[in-house]
Amino acid sequence: MNNILDLILHRASLKKRTIGIGILPQNLAESKKYLYAQEFADVIPCSTYNELLNLLYTNKVEGIVRGELDSSYELFNELGIKYNFKKDFRVSIIKDVNGKIFFFGPTSVRWNHCLEDKKQYVLRVVEHIKGFGIREKDIKIALLLPMHQNDITELKAVKSMVDKDSLTQLKFLEKASIENGELVNYLAKTGLNVKDYDNRIERAIEENVTFIVPFNGIYGNAISRALWLVDRRKIDLKDKAGLISLQLLTENYYDWVIENTAASEVDFSYHIISAVAWLNRKISN
């Protein structure tokens, strides 16, 4: 599915929202970092997390974007204490250099490593994707391994010849392969369209999958950072590849939306637009 961005822009156009964003003090007078989003949102810039969260807590904004502020851990920890959630299920929307757009996650290095976490994560993200107007029957899910299955088989065949560290890695990879198989079976039984792509992310993208799920958040974090950095030189935001959205999801559902950002970004317009689109999910079109 390659009209994900069109769906986001359409949903965002249904109703203008108020969004807070973190902007460094020296840049507060500018709107260049979210110029394209002003058509879809009234944007309130803040220079600290305290200011940003206070806007959310007092209902002066309907969502917040991390923007230029430092480490997201401060933001997520504060929100976790306030709303009593223990895990965050972050999911990205990424556009590659060929214009293919897909949801991607997990990318958190703290959560979503065990099988039960991943089951919960995928189901939570599927509900999130549906909020953008994508029907469940149109959602194609790709599971990724850190290594191709054939390579794992070859390592097992010659394990008497490899060193201790490689044997440790082999055990990890064998476990990953088994868990991916169990996750495919579990998700398929819920009626979802899911397939194990080994480590062939390029094939998954070519086949227009909607949602790419790496084996764990650590692996996902490394891949996503590489994908975010592509094509940053383009000036026209509509043609730029890289990170479109990075939303924080939680175990429970709230009326607000939180967008994380990457340190390498220079324009946060799509984060704001994605936040508005999600807030408009219940508006009929």
Backbone as a ProteinNet text record, in pm:
[ID]
protein_1_A
[PRIMARY]
MNNILDLILHRASLKKRTIGIGILPQNLAESKKYLYAQEFADVIPCSTYNELLNLLYTNKVEGIVRGELDSSYELFNELGIKYNFKKDFRVSIIKDVNGKIFFFGPTSVRWNHCLEDKKQYVLRVVEHIKGFGIREKDIKIALLLPMHQNDITELKAVKSMVDKDSLTQLKFLEKASIENGELVNYLAKTGLNVKDYDNRIERAIEENVTFIVPFNGIYGNAISRALWLVDRRKIDLKDKAGLISLQLLTENYYDWVIENTAASEVDFSYHIISAVAWLNRKISN
[TERTIARY]
85.6	0	88.5	75.4	162.7	88.4	-38.5	-111.6	-124.8	-36.9	-42.1	-31	61.3	78.4	-45.2	-108.1	-232.3	-341.4	-350.1	-449.1	-422.5	-294	-256.1	-294.1	-259.3	-289.4	-440.3	-513.4	-658.9	-718	-677	-729.2	-692.9	-570.9	-526.3	-606.5	-659.4	-733.5	-876.7	-923.5	-1063.6	-1094.2	-994.9	-1015.4	-880.6	-868.6	-744.9	-735.3	-617.8	-597.1	-490.3	-476.5	-373.4	-265.6	-142.2	-31.1	83.9	142.6	261.7	386.8	494.4	619.7	737.7	838.8	960.8	1056.4	1087.4	1179.3	1282.4	1408.1	1513.6	1491.3	1531.1	1503.5	1545.9	1662.5	1712.1	1630	1543.1	1462.9	1314.5	1277.5	1136.4	1065.9	1138.2	1077	1050.3	1103.8	1089.4	978.4	924.6	830.5	877.2	1003.1	1055.8	1056.7	1067.4	1079.3	945.9	836.6	706.1	613.4	673.2	598.7	486.1	514.8	417.4	297.9	317.5	210.9	109.8	139.7	50.9	-84.3	-92.5	-220.7	-313.1	-253.1	-329.5	-341.2	-258.4	-256.9	-218.1	-274.2	-222.8	-110.7	9.4	128	177.3	196.7	248	388.2	493.2	629.3	663.3	739.8	786.6	934.5	1006.2	1151	1191.6	1095.4	1127.3	1017.3	1051.9	953.8	844.8	882	782.1	672.5	713.8	616.2	529.2	593.2	523.2	420.3	462.3	371.6	260.9	292	188.7	76.4	112.3	11.1	-81.1	-21.2	-99.2	-187.9	-129.8	-203.6	-320	-306.6	-411.8	-504	-490.8	-578.1	-569.6	-453.2	-434.5	-388.2	-339.7	-306.8	-365.8	-382.5	-437	-328.1	-208.1	-94.8	34.2	144.4	274.1	376.6	471.3	580.8	710.9	796.2	923.5	1007.6	1013.4	1088.1	1236.9	1289.6	1434.3	1481.4	1391.4	1431.5	1514.8	1597.9	1689.7	1615.4	1692.1	1647	1497.9	1435.1	1292	1262	1364	1339.1	1272.4	1315.5	1255.1	1106.1	1071.7	932.6	851.5	901.1	826.8	816.4	922.5	918.9	816.9	814.1	717.9	574.3	551	417.9	379	476	449.3	406.9	471.7	436.8	298	272.4	145.5	26.5	42.9	-70	-59.1	43.1	58.1	64.5	145.4	173.2	320.2	346.2	480.7	557.6	488	554.5	510.3	602.1	562.8	587.2	491.2	497.5	516.8	638.8	663.3	653.9	594.8	587.9	619.2	701.5	740.8	660.7	650.4	609.6	729.3	778	902.2	877.6	941.6	937.6	1078	1092.7	1226.4	1256	1375.6	1418.5	1341.2	1272.9	1191.6	1045.4	1016.7	881	790	842	760.5	744.5	621.1	591.1	535.3	583	540.1	554.5	477.2	491	604.6	678.7	796.4	812.1	834.2	859.1	848.9	898.9	938.7	1077.1	1097.5	1228.1	1276.9	1201.2	1242	1346.3	1455.3	1559.4	1523.7	1412.9	1376.1	1267.8	1178.6	1063.7	1052.6	955.3	914.4	1021.3	1086.7	1188.5	1138.3	1047	999.7	877.8	844.7	736.6	602.9	571.5	443	434	545.3	548.7	519.9	580.7	565.9	423.5	360.5	219.5	135.1	154.6	79	111.4	238.5	283.1	218.5	225.8	172.9	22.8	-50.6	-194.9	-228.3	-148.6	-170.1	-144.1	-38	-4.3	-106.7	-156.8	-260.1	-380.6	-422.4	-533.6	-497.4	-373.5	-323.9	-329.4	-285	-284.9	-427.3	-519.8	-660.4	-714	-657.7	-700	-670.3	-578.7	-546.8	-637.9	-732.1	-825.6	-786.5	-688.9	-646.9	-724	-792.3	-873	-784.2	-828.6	-748.1	-716	-809.6	-786.1	-678.6	-648.5	-545.8	-408.7	-400.4	-273.9	-191	-72.6	21.2	138.2	166.6	268.4	388.1	508.7	632.7	713.8	751.6	839.3	982.8	1077.8	1218.8	1302.6	1400.4	1502.1	1633.8	1726.4	1856.7	1945.2	1907.5	1991.6	1901.7	1944.7	1865.7	1862.3	1748.1	1731.4	1836.7	1876	1978.8	2113	2143.9	2270.2	2268.8	2152.4	2139.4	2161.4	2102.2	2118	2263.8	2333.6	2475.3	2559.9	2530.3	2603.3	2584.1	2462.6	2434.3	2513.3	2529.5	2599.2	2747.7	2804	2949.5	2980.2	2887.2	2906.1	3027.2	3075.2	3196.2	3319.6	3307.1	3421.6	3420.3	3314.5	3306.1	3343.6	3377.3	3422.3	3305.6	3338	3237.3	3137.3	3188.2	3099.3	3000.4	3047.6	2959	2852.8	2887.6	2790.1	2681.3	2723.2	2625.9	2529.3	2583.7	2501.4	2407.9	2458.4	2376.5	2255.3	2274.9	2162.6	2058.8	2108.3	2017.8	1938.5	2006.5	1940.9	1840.5	1875.8	1782	1655.1	1673.7	1559.5	1474.8	1543.3	1473.2	1389.3	1446	1375.8	1251.6	1265.1	1151.6	1042.5	1082.5	985.1	911.4	984.2	917.9	812.7	846.7	750.3	626.9	647.4	534.6	451	519	447.8	364	420	343.6	216.7	230.6	115.3	10.5	56.7	-34.8	-113	-41.4	-106	-198.1	-156.2	-240.1	-372.4	-369.1	-491.3	-588.6	-538.1	-626.7	-686.5	-643.9	-696.1	-609.1	-492.6	-404	-322.7	-288.1	-205.5	-58.9	11.9	147.7	240.1	366.5	465.1	603.1	681.4	819.5	910.6	985.6	1073.3	1220.8	1250.5	1389.7	1449.1	1562.5	1620.2	1604.5	1513.2	1497.2	1402.7	1446.1	1362.4	1335.2	1432	1412.9	1298.3	1283.6	1174.6	1040.3	1039	915.4	869.8	963.9	929.6	883.1	950.9	911	768.8	729.7	596.6	490.8	529.4	434.4	367	446.1	388.6	351.3	257.3	210.8	293.5	334.4	393.7	508.7	629.9	749.5	786.3	801.3	825	960.2	1065.1	1193.6	1185.7	1284.5	1278.2	1266.2	1338.7	1322.9	1352.8	1333.2	1349.5	1492.5	1590	1730.5	1766	1729.5	1749.4	1671.9	1548.2	1464.4	1518.4	1574.6	1630	1744.8	1830.9	1946	1899.9	1805.3	1756.2	1686.8	1600.9	1522.1	1610.7	1716.5	1805.5	1872.3	1908.6	1966.9	1864.8	1740.3	1635.1	1602.7	1605.5	1574	1673.3	1797.7	1904.4	1909.2	1831.7	1842.5	1783.9	1849.7	1791	1757.2	1834.7	1802.9	1832.6	1902.7	1943.5	1830.8	1723.2	1613.8	1547.9	1520.6	1462.9	1310.6	1249.9	1104.8	1057.4	984.6	943.2	860	777	690.3	770.8	890.6	974.3	1077.7	1089.7	1194	1165.2	1267.8	1254.8	1301.1	1266	1309	1191.8	1202.6	1103.3	984.5	864.8	742.9	677.9	675.2	608.2	677.9	675	723.6	635.4	522.7	424.1	445.2	417.4	421.4	283.7	277	154.8	174.1	66	73.3	-25.1	-19	-111	-255.8	-282.6	-417.4	-432.6	-555.7	-583.2	-616.2	-557.7	-583	-627.5	-685.2	-731.7	-618.4	-504.9	-392.7	-300.7	-210.3	-112.6	26.2	126.6	265.6	350.8	427	518.8	662.9	741.8	885.5	949.1	1074.7	1145.7	1288.1	1357.6	1497.2	1588.1	1703.1	1795.9	1842.8	1840.6	1891.1	1791.6	1668.1	1565.2	1578.7	1540.4	1544.2	1404.7	1305.6	1168.8	1074.3	985.6	896.9	752.4	731.9	596	516.5	576.4	500.7	466.4	547.9	514.4	385.6	376.1	255.9	135.7	154.4	45	-2	91.2	55	-22.1	18.7	-52.5	-196.1	-212.8	-346.8	-430.5	-370.2	-442.6	-494.4	-410	-453.3	-563.3	-553.6	-658.8	-792.3	-786.6	-907.7	-960.1	-909.3	-941.2	-1089.7	-1161.8	-1304.4	-1397.7	-1341.1	-1423.7	-1455.6	-1583.7	-1622	-1589.1	-1551.2	-1514.4	-1590.4
-119.6	0	123.7	206.2	321.3	453.5	449.7	574.3	610.3	558	585.7	736.2	801.5	945.7	1022.4	978.6	1043.5	1030.4	912.7	890.5	981.8	995.7	1081.8	1226.8	1274	1413	1436.2	1337.6	1352.3	1360.8	1268.5	1269.2	1399.6	1446.4	1569.8	1690.7	1684.4	1798.3	1807.4	1703.4	1699.4	1798.7	1824.6	1919.9	1971.7	2101.6	2161.2	2139.7	2105.1	2077	2169.9	2164.8	2243.5	2149.5	2172.6	2083.4	2163.3	2112.5	2173	2106.9	2182.6	2127.1	2185	2102.2	2146.5	2212	2337.6	2413.5	2481.7	2473.7	2536	2687	2746.6	2889.8	2980.9	2954.8	3042	3032.2	2929	2910.4	2938.9	2985.8	3003.6	3104.7	3202.2	3306.5	3258.7	3141.4	3090.4	2985.6	2968.2	2858.6	2771.2	2790.2	2716.4	2565.7	2524.5	2383	2309	2384	2318.5	2399.6	2469.8	2561.5	2491.2	2375.5	2303.7	2257.2	2238.5	2185	2289.9	2417.3	2522.6	2527	2461.2	2447.4	2351.8	2261	2155.4	2174.4	2258.4	2270.4	2411.1	2452.4	2568.4	2516.7	2562.4	2506.8	2601.1	2546.7	2624.4	2574.2	2654.1	2610.8	2631.6	2538	2546.1	2510.1	2566.7	2541.9	2440	2390.8	2290	2184.1	2067.5	1960.9	2001.9	2075.9	2119.9	2203.5	2296.2	2379.5	2294.6	2204.1	2121.3	2031.1	1965.8	1875.8	1953	2071.7	2152.9	2189.2	2214.3	2240.4	2119.5	2000.1	1876.5	1853.6	1868.5	1842.2	1939.6	2061.5	2162.3	2171.3	2072.8	2062.4	2182.5	2248	2360	2311.6	2188.1	2123.4	1983.3	1926.9	1791.7	1688.1	1735.4	1646.2	1724.2	1652.7	1720.2	1646.6	1723.9	1672.3	1708.8	1611.1	1634.6	1742.2	1739.7	1840.6	1839.5	1956.5	1971	1939.4	1909.4	1887.6	1761.5	1757.8	1646.7	1516.8	1415.4	1277.7	1262.2	1172.4	1147.9	1074.2	1017.8	942.5	1028.7	1153.9	1244.5	1261	1278.9	1295.6	1169.1	1052.8	928.3	887.3	909.6	874.8	959.3	1087.8	1177.5	1137.2	1106.4	1064.3	931.7	840.5	711.4	725.7	817.2	841.6	905.2	1002.9	1076.4	985.8	902	822.6	673.9	640	503.7	397.9	422.5	314.4	276	148.1	95.3	66.5	55.5	26	126.2	157.3	238.2	157.8	164.4	90	188.7	230.4	330.1	266.1	339	292.3	408.4	381.1	482.9	467.5	576.9	571.7	622.6	541.5	572.4	573.2	666.8	673.7	647.3	547.6	517.3	603.6	590.7	678.8	653.9	540.2	510.8	549.3	613.4	660.4	559.7	442	342.7	386.1	376.7	421.5	304.9	289.3	176.3	210.9	141.3	148.9	56.1	94	16	17.5	-97.5	-107.2	-251.6	-282.5	-189.5	-129.1	-11.3	54.2	90.8	56.2	86.9	-13.8	35.2	-54.9	-108.5	-60	-101.4	-208.4	-208.4	-297.8	-378.4	-471.2	-545.7	-643.8	-711	-809.6	-953.6	-981.1	-1118.8	-1143.7	-1270.9	-1308.5	-1247.9	-1253	-1199.8	-1049.2	-978.6	-834.7	-807.6	-888.6	-866.5	-894.1	-995.1	-1021.2	-897.8	-847.4	-730.9	-609.5	-593.5	-479.2	-478.3	-589.7	-594.4	-567	-628.3	-606.5	-460.9	-401.2	-259.7	-169.6	-198	-115.3	-133	-253	-275.8	-186.1	-176.4	-87.3	57.9	94.5	229.1	256.2	161.7	176.9	195.9	121.8	133.7	274.3	341.2	476.9	577.1	543.7	630.9	604.1	510.9	481.9	363.4	283.9	164.5	43.9	-26.8	-141	-258.4	-333.5	-445.6	-545	-568.9	-666.3	-618.9	-489	-434.4	-424.5	-458.9	-448.6	-575.6	-557.7	-669	-652.3	-755.4	-748.2	-835.1	-778.9	-851.6	-864.7	-987	-1010.1	-1026.1	-965.2	-971.1	-1043.9	-1118.6	-1181.3	-1105.6	-1117.5	-1051.9	-1119.8	-1240	-1317.3	-1405.4	-1434.5	-1521	-1662.9	-1729.8	-1865.4	-1960.9	-1944.8	-2031.6	-2016.1	-1892.4	-1868.2	-1935.2	-1933.9	-2000.8	-2150.6	-2206.9	-2349.5	-2385	-2299.8	-2323.6	-2318	-2220.6	-2211	-2335.9	-2387	-2507.8	-2626.5	-2631	-2743	-2744.4	-2624.8	-2618	-2567.5	-2584.7	-2523.8	-2577.4	-2697.1	-2751.1	-2673	-2591.3	-2518	-2370.4	-2325.8	-2183.8	-2159.7	-2034.6	-2002.7	-1990.9	-1973	-1970.3	-1857.1	-1737.5	-1623.7	-1649.9	-1714.2	-1744.8	-1845.7	-1937.8	-2034.5	-1965	-1866	-1788.5	-1716.3	-1658	-1591.2	-1689.5	-1809.1	-1910.8	-1945.5	-1959.8	-1990.8	-1878.8	-1754.9	-1640.4	-1643.1	-1670.9	-1671.6	-1785.4	-1901.3	-2013.8	-1978.1	-1914.7	-1871.5	-1769.1	-1675.7	-1574.2	-1637.9	-1735.9	-1803.7	-1875.8	-1945	-2017.4	-1919.5	-1810	-1711.5	-1644.7	-1615.6	-1555.2	-1650.1	-1779.6	-1878.5	-1883.2	-1876.7	-1878	-1750.7	-1636.8	-1509.9	-1509.8	-1565.2	-1577.1	-1658.2	-1773.1	-1859.6	-1789.4	-1720.9	-1651.6	-1543.1	-1459.4	-1348.1	-1397.6	-1503.6	-1559.8	-1610.9	-1666.7	-1717.8	-1605.4	-1483.3	-1369	-1314.4	-1369.5	-1325	-1225.2	-1192.8	-1095.1	-1157.4	-1074.9	-1117.3	-1095.1	-1201.9	-1190.7	-1291.1	-1251.5	-1337.7	-1312.9	-1419.2	-1409.5	-1387.6	-1276.7	-1242.7	-1269.4	-1348.3	-1364.8	-1225.9	-1194.4	-1060.1	-978.1	-1019.1	-956.7	-836.9	-731	-611.6	-552.8	-564.8	-508.8	-578.9	-710.5	-784.3	-742.7	-723.3	-680.7	-545.4	-453.5	-320.7	-329.8	-411.7	-431.2	-485.9	-568.6	-629.6	-543.3	-418.3	-316.8	-357.3	-407.7	-439.2	-309.2	-320.4	-203.7	-180.7	-291.5	-284.2	-383.5	-333	-417.2	-429.8	-555	-583.1	-652.1	-580.4	-644.8	-734.4	-824.6	-925.4	-864.7	-755.2	-687.2	-538.4	-463.7	-319.6	-274.1	-351.3	-314.1	-323.8	-435.8	-457.2	-352.5	-327.8	-230	-89.3	-54.1	79	105	4.7	20.5	36.9	-46.8	-38.2	95	134.6	256	379.6	383	499.2	511.3	397.7	400.1	449.9	405.7	447.7	596	646	787	880.9	836.3	925.4	941.4	860.7	866.6	995.5	1046.5	1153	1280.5	1314.6	1433.8	1563.6	1555.1	1677.2	1742.8	1668.7	1725.1	1841.4	1947	2066.1	2058.3	2008.6	1998.6	1887.7	1925.3	1829.1	1716.2	1747.8	1646	1536.5	1567	1469.4	1405	1454.6	1407.7	1266	1182.2	1049	1053.1	950.8	942.3	924.4	982.3	964.3	1058.7	1002	1081.4	1095.3	986.8	987.8	889.5	919.2	826.8	845.7	775.3	797.2	703.4	757.4	681	620.7	489.4	419.3	360.2	339.4	281.7	166.2	98.3	-13.9	32.4	150.9	206.2	312.5	349	448	582.7	689.5	824.3	912.9	1026.6	1118.4	1200.3	1206.1	1283.5	1195.8	1261.9	1190.8	1249.1	1161.5	1202.6	1160	1254.5	1225.2	1244.7	1138.7	1149.3	1196.6	1237.1	1280.8	1228.3	1238.5	1196.6	1318.9	1302.7	1415.6	1471.3	1388.6	1430.6	1514.4	1526	1593.6	1745.2	1808.5	1955.3	2013.1	1930.5	1976.6	1877.4	1927.4	1840.7	1845.8	1898	1917.1	1787.8	1681.7	1557.4	1494.8	1519.4	1469.7	1536.3	1665.7	1739.3	1692.2	1678.2	1634.8	1494.3	1403.9	1268.2	1268.3	1355.3	1367.4	1415	1513.2	1564.6	1455.6	1381.9	1274.6	1171.3	1134.4	1034	1090.2	1216.3	1278	1283.3	1285.9	1292.1	1154.5	1049.3	912.4	878.6	944.5	911.6	997.6	1091.3	1176.9	1103.1	1090.8	1019.4	1106.2	1040.7	1114.1	1058.7
0	0	0	-104.5	-117.6	-106.8	-65.8	-47.8	99.3	183.2	326.8	352.5	283.6	304.1	259.6	151.3	106.4	212.5	274.8	380.6	500.2	535.6	648.1	618.1	499.3	462.3	456.6	406.5	401	541.4	629.3	767.1	836.8	814.3	880	833.2	712	655.5	708	778.1	821.7	934	1018.3	1127.4	1176.1	1191.7	1241.3	1392.3	1441.1	1583.2	1640.9	1773.3	1841.6	1893.4	1850.8	1882.3	1943.4	2051.1	2109.8	2054.6	2041.9	1990.8	2067.3	2090.2	2156.2	2057.8	2081.1	1995.8	2085.2	2049.4	2129.1	2140.2	2253.8	2277	2162.4	2103.7	1997	1868.1	1858.9	1737.8	1758.9	1878.5	1911	1821	1772.6	1689.4	1546.8	1510.8	1375.3	1366.7	1247.9	1225.6	1109.7	1069.6	954.5	976.9	1101.4	1130.4	1128.9	1106.6	1094.9	1004.1	908.3	821.9	746.7	689.7	607.8	691	822.6	908.7	951.3	931.6	982.6	912.7	798.8	730.2	806.5	884.7	951	1102.4	1160.1	1306.6	1351	1464.4	1536.3	1625	1599.7	1665.6	1774.3	1894.6	2007.1	2041.5	2016.4	2048.1	2195.4	2251.3	2390.8	2394.2	2490.6	2495.9	2602.5	2682.4	2784.5	2788.3	2842.7	2859.6	2958.4	3062.1	3160.2	3094.3	3008.9	2938.9	2846.5	2775.4	2678.8	2747.2	2854.2	2926.5	2996.7	3043.8	3109.7	3011.8	2887.5	2784.8	2768.7	2772.7	2757.8	2879.6	2999	3123.4	3144.1	3091.9	3109.1	2987.6	2896.7	2778.3	2684.7	2684.3	2592.1	2455.1	2449.6	2322.6	2322.9	2204.4	2191.3	2166.5	2145	2123.6	2132	2150.6	2156.8	2071	2019.2	1937	2006.5	2026.6	2097.9	2029.9	1897.6	1823.2	1852.7	1893	1911.7	2053.5	2143.8	2282.7	2296	2401.2	2422.5	2451.9	2487.5	2507.4	2538.8	2465.8	2484.6	2614.5	2680.5	2803.2	2911	2921	3020.1	2992.2	2866.1	2826.8	2857.3	2814.6	2831.4	2977.8	3054.7	3196.7	3271.4	3240.4	3304.6	3270.1	3144.4	3101.6	3167.2	3178.8	3241.8	3386.2	3457.6	3598.4	3607.8	3522.2	3525.4	3492.1	3389.9	3341.3	3376.3	3454.2	3506.5	3397.2	3294.9	3199.9	3209.6	3190.6	3214.1	3085.3	2974.3	2848.2	2742.6	2651.9	2537.6	2410.8	2321.3	2196.5	2081.8	2059.5	1955.1	1816.5	1723	1585.3	1491.7	1392.3	1294.6	1165.9	1093.7	953.2	874.8	783.2	711.4	561.2	493.8	347.2	295.1	205.6	154.2	31.2	-22.3	-132	-260.9	-269.4	-388	-369.3	-255.7	-232.2	-164.6	-129.3	-58.1	87.3	138	273.7	354.2	477.4	560	707.2	789.1	934.3	974.6	1080.6	1119.7	1271.9	1330.1	1473.4	1519.7	1639.3	1745.3	1723.6	1786.3	1782.9	1922.7	2025.4	2162.2	2209.3	2267.1	2317.9	2456.5	2513.1	2649	2652.1	2552.2	2556.1	2427.6	2427.4	2308.3	2259.4	2354.1	2318.2	2330.5	2421.7	2440.1	2350.6	2332.6	2241	2283.1	2411.2	2457.3	2434.4	2457	2428.4	2281	2194.1	2049.8	2003.5	2061.5	2028.7	2061.9	2183.6	2228.9	2142.9	2110.1	2031.1	1892.3	1821.8	1685.1	1683	1774.4	1778.8	1811	1898.8	1935.1	1814.9	1740.1	1624.6	1513	1494.6	1392.4	1419.3	1545.7	1579.7	1548.7	1574.2	1545	1394.4	1314	1168.2	1116.5	1171.9	1130.3	1157.5	1257.3	1289.1	1178.9	1087.9	974.9	855	871.5	763.1	678	724.3	651.3	705.8	619.8	663	704.4	803.4	852.6	741.8	652	545.1	446.4	445.7	356.8	422.9	551.1	624.1	601.4	543.9	522.4	619.7	697.5	801.8	763.2	774.4	746.5	874.4	911	1025.7	976	1049	1010.5	1114.4	1066.8	1151.5	1135.4	1232.2	1218.1	1113.3	1067.8	977.7	890.9	768.4	682.1	737.1	719.3	771.2	716.9	590.1	531.9	603.1	644.2	715.2	852.3	917	1046.5	1029.6	923.4	895.1	869.3	795	765.7	892.8	978.8	1105.2	1190.7	1192.7	1270.1	1214.8	1081.6	1017.7	1048.7	1075.4	1099	1239.8	1333.2	1464.6	1539.9	1502.8	1566.5	1525.3	1418.3	1366	1406	1473.6	1506.3	1652.2	1684.9	1820.2	1917.6	2044.3	2150.5	2131.6	2095	2075.6	1963.1	1856.1	1743.8	1784.7	1870.6	1920.1	2002.3	2080.7	2157.8	2064.2	1957.1	1858.1	1788.3	1762.2	1696.9	1782.1	1912.2	2002.4	1999.2	1998.1	1990.2	1860.4	1748.7	1618.4	1606.4	1662.2	1661.4	1739.1	1853.4	1935.3	1858.4	1790.6	1713.3	1603.3	1536.1	1427.5	1478.3	1590.1	1649.4	1691.2	1756	1802.8	1686.6	1578.4	1462.8	1405.3	1401.8	1353.9	1441.8	1573.6	1667.3	1653.6	1629.6	1614.3	1485.5	1377.1	1252.4	1275.1	1341.1	1366.8	1452.8	1557.4	1647.8	1573.8	1497.5	1427.6	1316.5	1247	1140.2	1196.7	1317.1	1379.7	1415.5	1430	1456.6	1327.8	1214.5	1085.6	1012.7	1069	1005.3	892.6	793.9	680.5	719.5	752.4	806	738.8	720.2	653.5	713.2	728.2	775.3	655	655.3	543.8	575.4	678.5	722.7	746.8	680.1	694.8	566.5	479.8	347.6	353.2	416.2	426	288.4	196.6	62.9	-9.8	12.2	-51.7	8.8	139.2	205	150.4	132.6	80.7	-63.7	-144.4	-284.6	-295.1	-199.3	-202.2	-132.4	-105.2	-54.3	76.3	169.4	300.4	371.2	462.7	537.2	663	727.2	861.1	869.6	891.7	903.9	1051.4	1098.4	1240.1	1256.8	1297.9	1325.1	1447.3	1462.9	1568.3	1707.5	1733.9	1863.3	1847.4	1955.9	1950.5	1926	1973.8	1952.9	1805	1744.4	1601	1521.7	1562	1493.7	1504.1	1620	1639.9	1542.9	1524.5	1434.2	1289.3	1246.8	1108.9	1085	1178.6	1158.2	1150.8	1230.7	1225.6	1089.1	1031	896.7	794.6	808.6	716.2	732.6	856.8	880.9	814.5	804.1	758.3	606.7	532.6	387.8	332.9	227.1	145.7	222.4	323.5	402.3	328	213.8	144.5	66.5	40.9	-37.9	37	-35	26.3	28.2	-78.2	-85.9	7.3	111.1	212.5	153.8	53.4	-4.2	-73.7	-118	-187.1	-95.3	26.8	118.2	166.2	168	225.5	370.7	446.4	585.8	679.9	796.3	901.9	882.9	877.5	867.3	1003.4	1079.7	1209.6	1303.1	1432.3	1534.9	1657.7	1660.2	1765.4	1883.4	2000.6	2124.8	2149.3	2156.8	2193	2331.9	2404.2	2538.6	2551.4	2667.2	2688.7	2683	2732.5	2734.7	2625.9	2599	2496.2	2561	2505	2554.8	2439.6	2472.3	2368.9	2308.4	2377.4	2325.5	2240	2169.3	2086.5	2113.7	2117.5	2142.6	2023.7	1968.9	1858.6	1904.7	1892.3	1913.8	1783.2	1788	1667.6	1671.3	1558.2	1549	1552.1	1613.9	1629.6	1495.4	1390.7	1260.3	1180.2	1227	1148.2	1153.6	1043.1	1036.3	1016	985.7	966.6	1033.7	1118.2	1196.7	1148.6	1027.7	977.9	973	920.8	906.8	1041.5	1142	1276.4	1325.2	1302.5	1342.8	1261.6	1131.3	1044	1081.1	1111.6	1151.8	1282.9	1374.9	1502.6	1479	1392.4	1360.6	1293.7	1200.8	1131.6	1231	1327.8	1426	1514.8	1552.5	1634.4	1560.3	1427.7	1345.4	1305.9	1368.7	1326.7	1335.8	1427.4	1447.2	1365.1	1290.4	1206.1	1076.9	1044.8	923.8	802.8	695.6	574.5	455.2
[MASK]
+++++++++++++++++++++++++++++++++++++++++++++++++++++++++++++++++++++++++++++++++++++++++++++++++++++++++++++++++++++++++++++++++++++++++++++++++++++++++++++++++++++++++++++++++++++++++++++++++++++++++++++++++++++++++++++++++++++++++++++++++++++++++++++++++++++++++++++++++++++++++++++

